Amino acid sequence: MARLFLLGFLLLPIIEIALFIKVGQWIGLWPTLALVVGAAVLGVALLRRQGLSVLTQMRSNVSAGKVPGQAIADTMMIGLAAMLLIIPGFFTDAIGLALLLPAVRAMIYKALASRVSVVETSSYRRYGPANDPTIKGPDTIDLDEDDYRPH
């Protein structure tokens, strides 16, 4: 898995440069730059808008007693889409735009949900019974200021 990630990390700039050259040849320099800047502006706007709407959606799910799993996954994928749109390049923009489509997000969620197992945990801490035989004397010790000194 680490090798695959490293390979993708090394290939991404090569793919982006090749796409910049091809798109620049097809539509020219200024339209190419306008597309890249426009995608970055769209990504920033999407990140700003998404932040508050996600919080309200999660609050409503939690207050309704639902686990906001799908909402969290959608939020993460839309946030990833926004970040991919901010990164200059047409390949990352294409992936980012695909992540904005609800059908693509649902397909990814189904694929990931089948591989994830949910484990619920709870903890209980016992502080000891009130009638512990090792505790002797009254429950409260009332000290004056001159009866103790800080270390």
Summary of the structure (lengths in Angstrom):
residues: 151
radius of gyration: 27.6
end to end distance: 53.7
largest distance: 89.1
contacts: 319
relative contact order: 0.09
helix: 69%
strand: 0%
